[in-house]
Amino acid sequence: MKTTVRMTSAMRESLRNAAKAYGGKGKSRWVREALEALNADDPCLTTVGHGESAFVPECSDQVILGPGDSDLLEQMVARIRKQDPLAEGVQSQILRAAIRGRLQRST
């Protein structure tokens, strides 16, 4: 599954720099690992949506998720929807939270 994530320019630059160590398809692998880490470290997804009210997207970036990763993302979306059925942009919020969390842990 190919998906687009809206983010700030600084986040996109940090993501691309962090993923360089993985080579050609590194960004998707890096994001997949970030998603898995978010699921393991924050099973209630409390960090998803944090800071979204002040979030101003400046750009976007595409990532490719494999079938297992897409399933995990859908399960995470379902968990958020149980908490807030009217939430919008949940998939992107989850991906941003995963990216933000992994970037913060790597610094």
C-alpha positions, -999 to +999 in steps of 0.1 A: +000+000+000+014+034-010+003+063+012+011+099+016+018+115+049+015+153+054+043+167+076+065+197+083+095+203+062+118+197+092+101+163+099+105+152+063+141+162+062+148+144+095+130+113+082+149+112+050+182+117+069+174+089+094+164+065+066+196+070+045+213+043+066+188+018+052+197+024+015+173+026-015+140+015+001+151+027+035+124+052+041+096+026+039+115+002+061+123+029+086+086+040+088+075+004+091+098-001+121+086+032+136+050+020+132+058-014+149+076+005+177+046+028+183+023-002+185+046-020+210+056+010+231+022+028+231-006+001+227-033+026+237-019+051+211-020+079+236+006+099+216-015+098+184-031+132+179-007+149+204+000+183+190-022+179+160-042+211+168-011+232+162+002+211+133+006+230+101+015+207+072+041+221+049+047+192+026+041+155+022+061+123+016+051+089+003+058+056+020+051+021+009+037-003+034+037-041+029+005-061+035+014-069+071+022-033+078-011-021+062-030-046+084-012-033+115-020+003+105-057-006+100-058-023+134-044+009+150-069+030+131-097+008+145-084+013+180-085+051+176-119+050+160-132+031+191-120+060+213-131+088+189-154+076+161-154+111+145-117+116+144-104+127+110-071+119+093-064+091+117-041+071+095-018+101+089-019+110+126-007+075+135+021+076+109+032+111+121+032+099+157+052+069+148+077+090+129+079+116+156+084+090+183+112+072+164+130+105+156+128+115+192+142+082+204+171+084+179+183+118+191 
